[in-house]
């Protein structure tokens, strides 16, 4: 099996904008459903910080992830 490229990171929204950031990232997750190179894209919230949104991703390669960032969807 080839190696998988993964990311796990926290994004901090401006005060009061955590829900808005989450919505944007969930929209991105929906767009990635059609991308065969994306194995996993999970958006989650941090219970003790309403502005923190976590994203966990798994891709076929670093290049596939990089290409996804150029996609307008």
Secondary structure, 3 states (H helix, E strand, C coil): CCCCEEEEEEEECCCCCHHHHHHHHHHHHHHHCCCCCEEEEEEEEECCEEEEEEEEEEECCHHHHHHHCCCCC
